[in-house]
């Protein structure tokens, strides 16, 4: 939805006190800087003559020449604050901010209680993007003169990004003291909107409309804010009234349809969308927004998929260089499990918008899931050329190497992913597990500990770490605690059930070990490792026939495992 935005320029902070500001606000230039009359009284002859000459040149906007006159006056009276102030202003007009600040600071040092000098210095700091320094100056100005509304307003504007509540307090104080204005109401309304206090934002937009009842942009902004506040009836009422006057306003119609979707009044939304699509000249952006709306609805109602797909195909034909319809067509294909088609659409996105990292990821992931690892490498190699700092490029490459059982190459890529995103749990768990498999335990243990600091409840990390420790017979009590947490998080996960069973086995509690490992086997298609564990538990319980049966089943799944061959041949652990 479109929000009301007023053009913001630096001049909004400082009115029209100079010709430089007047160029930005459209006001006329002042013939001399504020404080000139006071300066005339303070400056003695012959410096006064030079100062007056400088003021005349200021009126002509000949600032460089004016500075030369002021500098001559300053040579005669070097401690005169008014002259420093005048030079500072002219350097500002010439956009020489360091020099403007230098003379502005000296004026303030010589006359610290002069509010005009401090406002001038604040203006320079704003131009130099030194917001904190500008805030300090305005805070001093309002302490010197609490009735200086312009300074209060400027202070509130500067405080908005970092201290919105303080900014609101100032705006409300100004309105209580001097009445509501469109500008003050707008600033407060947008702050309340940003803070999520939509009811208060509504109050201020309503007040603005009382001042300008026919302002269409305000009406739309109020409708949007009603929607954020959950007042859909009020939002729809305003938008419907706008459509009565301007039925061809496509933006209003789109927003109104969105509200009907929010209210689950799908038929009304579709009617409005169809109305727009029947218009003789429909902008592609309108088509895309309607397609996105239908795509969003398709997540809960698949009957919207054909509508969304049709729109995006039309836009794709109309705007072949626009990557967005390919993106949504790819997403639709993925949702329908048409992976090959999805990969084609996402590949087209990478061609049209090479820096779209998500598209590269989706193409690579589809190839990975289908076992096309060579294509994964090729795709990620191309991605690396345009998005070298996206960790997923190296992560997916590393995953592909693990599938090919090239663990050393996998670790190399996974370390690169880790360097780019050391807090990502998928990277941490995969790298730690791969290092564990290579028996590089110092590195894997460090990564497991790192991961637990990031998320101490991550079931996968808890499971993998506890299994690693149990395999090595280390910290078995701690391993049991971690394995128990993993099972509590996912009680039906066969891998987690096998892990806790194996921890109990290593602790010598074979009865409990049998309970969990048997449950792991019963919960689904057990791996050779789980079946081998079950055989080992049976053996420790003295059930050698059951042990041999499970070892043989495990050997059928993994015929090259030496430990299984030995157990089947010898009938013992």
Secondary structure, 3 states (H helix, E strand, C coil): CCCCCCCCCCHHHHCCCCHHHHHHHCCCCCCCCCCHHHHHHHCCCCHHHHHHHHHHHHHCCCHHHHHHHHHHHHHHCCCCHHHHHHHHHHHHHCCCHHHHHHHHHHHHHHCCCCHHHHHHHHHHHHHCCCHHHHHHHHHHHHHHCCCCHHHHHHHHHHHCCCCHHHHHHHHHHHHHHHCCCHHHHHHHHHHHHHCCCHHHHHHHHHHHHHHCCCCHHHHHHHHHHHHHCCCHHHHHHHHHHHHHHCCCCHHHHHHHHHHHHHCCCHHHHHHHHHHHHCCCCCCHHHHHHHHHHHHHHHCCCHHHHHHHHHHHHHHHHHCCCCCHHHHHHHHHHHHCCCHHHHHHHHHHHHHHCCCCHHHHHHHHHHHHHCCCHHHHHHHHHHHHHHCCCCHHHHHHHHHHHHHCCCHHHHHHHHHHHHHHCCCCHHHHHHHHHHHHHCCCHHHHHHHHHHHHHHCCCCHHHHHHHHHHHHHHCCCHHHHHHHHHHHHHHCCCCHHHHHHHHHHHHHHCCHHHHHHHHHHHHHCCCCCHHHHHHHHHHHHHCCCHHHHHHHHHHHHHHCCCCHHHHHHHHHCCC
